[in-house]
Amino acid sequence: GALIPLFATFASNYALLSILFAALILALAGAWDDRSDLDYKIKFALQIAAAGIIIHWGGTEITRLPFFDQTPLPGWVSKPLTLFVLLASTNAVNLSDGLDGLAGGMAILAFGVVAILAIESGQPTELLMAMAVIGGIGGFLRYNNYPAQLFMGDAGSQFIGLCLGVVVIQLTFGDATPYCPALALFLLGLPLLDTGQVMLRRISQGRSPFHADRQHLHHRLLDTGLDHYEVVTLMYIGQGVMVFTGFLVRYQHDLINLLIYTTTGLALIATVRLPGMVAIRQRLITIKPVELVRNHSLSGWIRRVLLLILGSYFIFIPIFTRDGTVELLAVAIIGLILLLGGCFWTNHDWIGRLAIYLCGSAVVYLAQNSAPPGTLFPAIDSAFYAVVVMLVLAGLRYTRQKEFELSPFDFLIISCALAVPMIAGPLFGNPKLGQAIANLVVIYYAVEFVITSARSKRVLLGWAALSFIALATQQLAV
C-alpha cells in the first residue's frame, strides 16, 4: 500500500527506488522468518544488505552529528554510522510488534510528526514517504487491531522501521535541514527506547542482547494485569508523548534535547511500575455493585439526553448564524436528497448515516466561521461540547451496547485528529483548524453512540432534516 504511490510518483528517484528494492529483500527475509524461524544472524545479514542498498544507491547518509553541526563527516565514518541507525530503527520497530496493532499505531504517530516537519522544512520527498506509509498502515491497522484479523509479520514491521529510519536521517542529519540531529531520538520514539533498555538489561545479566524474553515494556505492562487494549493504549500514549515532545524542542540545542530525551525516557520506563495500581483499581470498580448500575435504563436515559442536545444544536446553529454562501445551500439540498433517498432505500443504512454526518459537518463549519459577534455564543458552544463529551464518556461506561466500544484504534484516530491539526493548522495559516477537527470528532462519536438505537436514529434523522431545511431557508434569506 505504501510502495505503489511512491513508485508511481517517483519512478526515476534513486532514493525511493532503493527503498523499493530494500523492501523486497526485507519482505523475503520476513516471509522466510515467519515460515521457518530464521536464524538471527541470517536475518541480520539480509537487513544489512537492504540498508546497504539504501546507503550506496539511494544516497541516504548521515553527514553531521550532534554537537558537531559544522563539521562534515568523512565517508568512512558516515556510511557505517548510517548503517547502524537504519539497523537500529528496523529492529526497534520489528521488536515492538508484540501485540496486535502496537507497532503500526506507534509508527503512525511517528510518521505523522515527520510529515508535519517535512511540510515545515519544505521537503516534499520525505512528506510523500511519510504520507504513503501512513496510508498503508492506516488501511491495514483497521484489521490488525485487537483481536487481529490480519497480522503484520516481520516483513511489514521491518519495512516500516527501515522507512522510518530513512526519513528521520534525511530530516535530522541532512545538510539542508533546520533541525538538530538529536531530534532523531524523539522521532524514533518509544520503540528505540524500549529496545535499548531491553538490550542493556540483557547485557548486564550476561546474556545475548538478541535473546528473547519478556522484558519489553508491553510485556511488563501485561504482567501487571492490564488487558491487551489497555496496554496498547498506554504504549500509544507513551509514543505520543515522545514524538510530541520532540516536535516542541526541534529547534533546541543538542545538549538540551539529549537531557530532555533522557528525562522523558526514564520517566516513561519508571511509570511501567504504576499500571499495577491501575489494574487493581479497574478490577475493583467492575465488581457487582457497579454492574447493578450498568443497566439498560441508565444508558437509555443518557442516549435520550444526548439525542435532545444534539438535535437542539443541529437546529440552533443554522437559525442563529449567517453565512449566505451557495456552497452551504448546496449542502442543505444534498442532505435533503440523501434523507429522501434513505426513505426509499431502507436497506442502505449508510445513506442516513451519511446525511447525519453531513449535517454535523455543516453545523460545525457554521459555528466556527459564522458565529454572531459580541454574544455569548462562544461560551454556549464550548459548554455544549463539554456536556456532549461527558455524556459520551458516561455512555461508554454504562452502556451494554457492544456496537459502540472504543478500541486503541479509536484512541489513535482521536489523538491524530486532535493533535495533528492543532500542530499543522498554524503552518497553513488557519489556527482554527484544530478546534474545528476536535469539534467534528466529538459530534461524530456522539452520533455513533446515539444511532446504536434504531429509534434514536430515526429521531436524529428527523432533527437532521429540520436542520437542513433551516440551513436552506437561511441561505436563501441572506
C-alpha positions in Angstrom: 0.0 0.0 0.0 2.9 2.4 0.7 5.2 1.3 -2.2 2.7 1.8 -5.1 2.2 5.6 -4.7 5.9 6.1 -4.1 6.9 4.2 -7.2 4.2 5.7 -9.3 5.2 9.3 -8.3 8.9 9.0 -8.2 9.8 6.2 -10.6 13.1 7.9 -11.5 14.1 8.8 -8.0 17.0 6.6 -7.0 16.4 7.2 -3.2 12.9 5.8 -3.5 13.8 3.1 -5.9 16.4 1.9 -3.4 13.7 1.7 -0.7 11.6 -0.4 -3.1 14.4 -2.9 -3.6 15.3 -2.9 0.1 11.7 -3.6 0.9 11.7 -6.6 -1.4 14.7 -8.0 0.4 13.0 -7.4 3.8 9.8 -9.0 2.5 11.6 -12.1 1.5 13.5 -12.2 4.8 10.3 -11.6 6.8 8.4 -14.3 4.9 11.3 -16.7 5.4 11.4 -15.9 9.2 7.6 -16.2 9.6 7.7 -19.6 7.9 10.8 -21.3 9.4 12.0 -19.1 12.3 15.1 -17.7 10.6 18.4 -17.6 12.4 19.0 -14.1 13.7 22.4 -13.9 12.0 21.0 -14.6 8.6 18.2 -12.1 9.3 20.7 -9.5 10.4 22.8 -10.1 7.2 19.7 -9.5 5.0 18.9 -6.3 6.9 22.5 -5.1 6.3 22.0 -5.8 2.6 18.8 -3.9 2.5 20.3 -0.9 4.4 23.4 -1.1 2.2 21.3 -0.6 -1.0 19.7 2.5 0.5 23.1 3.9 1.5 25.0 3.1 -1.6 22.3 3.5 -4.3 19.8 5.8 -2.6 22.4 8.2 -1.2 20.9 8.3 2.3 23.7 9.2 4.6 24.4 10.9 8.0 26.6 13.9 7.2 26.7 15.6 10.6 26.5 14.7 14.3 25.0 16.3 17.4 27.4 19.0 18.8 29.4 19.0 15.5 26.9 20.5 13.1 29.5 22.5 11.2 31.9 19.5 10.7 31.1 17.2 7.8 31.7 13.6 8.4 34.1 11.6 6.2 32.6 8.7 4.3 34.4 6.0 6.3 32.5 7.3 9.4 29.2 8.4 7.9 28.4 5.2 6.0 28.8 2.8 8.9 27.0 5.2 11.2 24.1 5.4 8.8 24.0 1.6 8.6 23.9 1.4 12.4 21.0 3.9 12.6 19.0 2.1 9.8 19.5 -1.3 11.5 18.5 0.2 14.9 15.3 1.7 13.5 14.4 -1.5 11.6 14.9 -3.8 14.6 13.3 -1.4 17.1 10.0 -1.3 15.2 10.3 -5.1 14.5 10.7 -5.9 18.2 7.8 -3.6 19.1 5.4 -5.7 17.1 4.5 -7.9 20.1 0.8 -7.0 20.4 -2.0 -6.6 17.9 -1.9 -3.0 16.4 1.0 -1.9 18.6 3.9 -1.4 16.1 1.6 0.1 13.4 -0.1 2.5 15.7 3.2 3.8 17.2 4.6 4.1 13.6 1.6 6.3 12.5 2.3 8.7 15.4 6.0 9.0 14.4 5.3 9.4 10.7 2.6 12.0 11.5 5.1 14.2 13.2 7.6 13.5 10.4 5.1 14.7 7.8 4.5 17.9 9.7 8.2 18.5 10.0 8.6 17.8 6.2 5.9 20.4 5.5 7.5 23.0 7.8 11.0 22.5 6.3 9.9 22.2 2.7 11.0 18.6 2.0 8.4 17.1 -0.4 10.1 13.7 -0.8 10.1 13.0 2.9 6.5 14.2 3.1 5.4 11.9 0.4 7.2 8.9 2.0 5.6 9.7 5.4 2.1 10.1 4.0 2.4 6.9 1.8 3.4 4.8 4.8 0.7 6.4 7.0 -1.9 5.5 4.3 -0.6 1.9 4.0 -0.6 1.4 7.8 -3.9 3.1 8.4 -5.8 0.8 6.0 -4.0 -2.3 7.4 -4.4 -1.3 11.1 -8.2 -1.4 10.9 -7.8 -5.2 10.6 -4.7 -5.5 12.7 -6.4 -4.0 15.8 -7.1 -6.4 18.6 -8.4 -9.1 18.0 -6.4 -9.0 14.8 -7.8 -10.4 11.5 -4.5 -9.7 9.7 -1.0 -9.8 11.0 1.9 -7.6 10.1 4.7 -10.1 10.4 8.4 -9.4 10.1 8.1 -8.2 6.5 5.8 -5.4 7.4 7.4 -4.3 10.7 10.9 -4.3 9.2 9.8 -2.3 6.2 8.1 0.3 8.4 11.2 0.5 10.6 13.5 1.0 7.6 11.3 3.7 6.1 11.2 5.5 9.4 15.0 5.4 9.7 15.4 6.8 6.2 13.1 9.8 6.7 14.4 10.5 10.1 18.0 10.6 8.8 17.0 12.8 5.9 15.1 15.2 8.2 17.6 15.5 11.0 21.0 14.7 9.7 20.9 16.2 6.2 22.9 19.3 5.2 19.8 21.4 4.4 17.7 20.5 7.4 16.9 23.2 10.0 16.5 20.7 12.8 19.1 19.5 15.3 20.4 15.9 14.9 19.3 14.9 18.4 15.7 15.2 17.3 16.1 11.8 15.7 15.9 10.1 19.1 12.4 11.5 19.7 11.2 10.6 16.2 12.4 7.0 16.6 10.4 7.2 19.8 9.3 4.5 22.2 10.4 1.5 20.1 14.0 2.7 20.1 13.9 3.5 23.9 12.3 0.1 24.6 14.8 -1.9 22.5 17.7 0.0 24.0 16.7 -0.6 27.6 15.9 -4.3 26.9 19.3 -4.9 25.3 21.2 -3.1 28.1 19.3 -5.2 30.7 20.2 -8.4 28.8 23.9 -7.5 28.5 24.0 -6.5 32.2 22.7 -10.0 33.0 25.4 -11.6 30.9 23.0 -12.7 28.1 22.9 -12.1 24.4 21.2 -8.8 23.5 19.2 -10.8 21.0 17.9 -13.4 23.5 14.1 -13.5 23.5 12.4 -12.7 26.9 9.5 -10.7 28.4 11.4 -7.6 29.3 9.8 -5.3 26.7 7.6 -2.6 28.1 4.4 -4.1 26.6 5.2 -7.5 28.2 5.8 -5.9 31.6 2.6 -4.0 31.3 0.7 -7.2 30.5 2.3 -8.8 33.5 0.7 -6.2 35.8 -2.7 -7.5 34.9 -3.7 -4.9 32.4 -5.8 -6.0 29.4 -4.5 -6.1 25.8 -6.3 -2.9 24.7 -5.2 -1.1 27.9 -1.5 -1.9 27.3 -1.7 -0.9 23.6 -3.4 2.4 24.6 -0.8 3.2 27.2 2.0 2.5 24.7 0.3 4.8 22.2 0.2 7.5 24.9 3.9 7.0 25.7 4.8 7.2 22.0 2.7 10.3 21.6 4.5 11.9 24.5 7.8 11.1 23.0 7.2 12.4 19.4 5.2 15.4 20.5 8.0 16.4 22.9 10.4 16.1 20.0 8.3 18.5 17.9 8.3 21.0 20.7 12.1 21.0 21.1 13.0 20.6 17.5 15.0 23.8 17.4 16.7 23.5 20.7 20.4 22.8 21.2 21.5 19.2 21.0 22.5 19.1 24.7 19.1 20.3 25.8 17.4 17.7 23.5 19.6 14.9 24.9 18.7 15.9 28.5 15.0 16.2 27.7 15.1 12.8 25.9 16.9 11.1 28.8 14.5 12.6 31.3 11.4 11.7 29.3 12.6 8.2 28.6 13.4 7.4 32.2 10.1 8.8 33.3 8.2 6.6 30.8 10.1 3.5 31.9 9.5 4.3 35.6 5.8 4.6 35.1 5.6 1.0 34.0 5.5 0.2 37.7 2.4 2.3 38.2 -0.1 0.4 35.9 -0.3 -2.4 38.5 -2.3 0.0 40.7 -4.3 1.0 37.7 -5.2 -2.7 37.1 -6.2 -3.2 40.7 -8.4 -0.1 40.6 -10.0 -1.2 37.4 -10.8 -4.6 38.8 -12.3 -3.1 41.9 -14.6 -0.7 40.0 -16.0 -3.5 38.0 -17.4 -5.6 40.9 -21.0 -6.5 41.1 -22.4 -3.3 42.8 -21.3 -1.3 39.9 -22.7 -3.9 37.5 -26.1 -3.2 39.1 -25.8 0.4 37.9 -24.8 -0.5 34.4 -28.2 -1.2 33.1 -30.3 -0.5 30.1 -32.3 2.2 31.8 -29.4 4.4 32.6 -27.8 4.1 29.2 -31.2 4.7 27.6 -31.5 8.0 29.6 -28.0 9.1 28.6 -28.8 8.4 24.9 -32.1 10.3 25.1 -30.5 13.3 26.7 -27.7 13.3 24.2 -30.2 13.0 21.4 -32.1 16.0 22.6 -28.9 18.1 22.9 -27.6 17.1 19.5 -30.9 17.8 17.9 -31.2 21.2 19.5 -27.7 22.1 18.3 -28.5 21.0 14.8 -31.4 23.4 14.7 -29.9 26.2 16.8 -26.8 26.8 14.7 -28.4 27.3 11.3 -31.1 29.6 12.8 -28.7 31.9 14.7 -25.8 32.1 12.3 -25.5 33.9 8.9 -23.4 32.8 6.0 -25.2 33.2 2.7 -22.9 31.0 0.6 -24.0 28.9 -2.4 -21.9 26.0 -1.1 -24.0 25.7 2.1 -27.2 25.9 0.2 -25.9 23.0 -2.0 -25.0 21.1 1.2 -28.6 21.5 2.5 -30.1 20.3 -0.8 -27.7 17.3 -0.9 -28.6 16.5 2.7 -32.3 16.6 2.0 -31.9 14.4 -1.1 -29.9 11.8 0.9 -32.6 11.8 3.6 -35.3 11.3 0.9 -33.3 8.5 -0.7 -32.9 6.8 2.7 -36.7 6.7 3.0 -36.9 4.7 -0.3 -33.8 2.5 0.1 -34.3 1.4 3.7 -31.8 -1.4 3.3 -28.9 1.0 2.7 -28.2 2.2 6.2 -25.2 4.2 5.1 -27.4 6.8 3.3 -29.0 8.1 6.5 -25.7 7.9 8.4 -24.0 10.0 5.7 -26.8 12.6 5.9 -26.3 12.9 9.6 -22.6 13.3 9.3 -23.1 15.9 6.6 -25.4 17.8 8.9 -22.9 17.6 11.7 -20.1 18.9 9.5 -22.2 21.8 8.3 -23.2 23.0 11.8 -19.5 22.7 12.9 -18.5 24.9 10.0 -21.2 27.4 10.7 -20.3 27.6 14.4 -16.6 28.1 13.6 -17.0 30.7 10.8 -20.3 32.4 11.1 -21.0 32.9 14.8 -22.6 36.3 15.6 -20.0 38.6 17.2 -20.4 40.2 20.6 -22.7 37.5 22.0 -22.5 34.6 24.4 -22.3 32.2 21.5 -18.7 31.1 22.1 -19.4 30.2 25.7 -22.6 28.3 24.8 -20.7 26.5 22.1 -17.9 25.4 24.5 -20.4 24.4 27.1 -22.3 22.2 24.5 -19.1 20.3 23.6 -18.1 19.8 27.2 -21.6 18.3 28.1 -21.5 16.1 25.0 -18.1 14.7 25.9 -19.2 13.9 29.4 -22.4 12.2 28.2 -20.5 10.1 25.6 -17.9 9.1 28.3 -20.7 8.2 30.7 -22.5 6.3 27.9 -19.3 4.3 27.2 -19.1 3.4 30.9 -22.6 2.3 31.5 -24.0 1.0 28.1 -24.3 -2.6 27.3 -24.3 -2.0 23.6 -21.4 -4.0 22.0 -21.8 -1.9 18.8 -20.2 1.1 20.4 -16.9 0.3 22.2 -13.7 2.4 21.9 -10.6 0.5 21.0 -6.9 1.5 20.8 -7.5 2.2 17.1 -10.3 4.7 18.0 -7.9 6.3 20.5 -5.3 6.6 17.8 -7.7 8.2 15.4 -9.0 10.7 18.0 -5.4 11.6 19.1 -4.3 12.2 15.5 -7.5 14.1 14.7 -6.9 16.4 17.6 -3.2 16.8 17.7 -2.1 17.0 14.0 -4.5 19.8 13.0 -3.5 21.8 16.1 0.1 21.5 15.2 -0.3 21.9 11.4 -3.1 24.5 11.4 -0.8 27.4 12.1 1.6 26.2 9.3 -1.3 26.6 6.8 -2.4 30.0 8.3 -5.6 28.5 9.9 -5.3 28.4 13.7 -9.0 27.4 14.0 -8.4 24.2 12.1 -7.5 22.2 15.3 -10.6 23.3 17.1 -12.9 22.5 14.1 -11.4 19.0 13.8 -11.8 18.4 17.5 -15.5 19.5 17.4 -16.1 17.2 14.4 -14.6 14.2 16.3 -16.9 14.9 19.3 -20.0 15.2 17.0 -19.2 12.1 15.1 -18.7 9.9 18.2 -21.8 11.3 19.8 -23.8 10.5 16.6 -22.3 6.9 16.6 -23.4 6.4 20.2 -26.9 7.7 19.6 -27.7 5.7 16.5 -26.9 2.4 18.1 -30.6 2.5 19.0 -32.8 2.3 15.9 -35.4 4.5 17.4 -32.9 7.2 18.4 -31.5 7.1 14.8 -34.9 7.8 13.3 -35.4 10.8 15.7 -31.9 12.1 14.8 -32.7 11.8 11.1 -35.7 14.0 11.7 -33.5 16.5 13.5 -31.1 16.5 10.6 -34.0 17.1 8.1 -35.2 20.1 10.1 -31.6 21.4 10.3 -31.1 21.1 6.5 -34.5 22.9 6.0 -33.4 25.7 8.4 -30.0 25.9 6.7 -31.5 26.2 3.2 -34.0 28.8 4.4 -31.3 30.9 6.0 -29.1 30.8 2.9 -31.9 31.9 0.7 -32.9 34.7 3.0 -29.5 36.2 3.3 
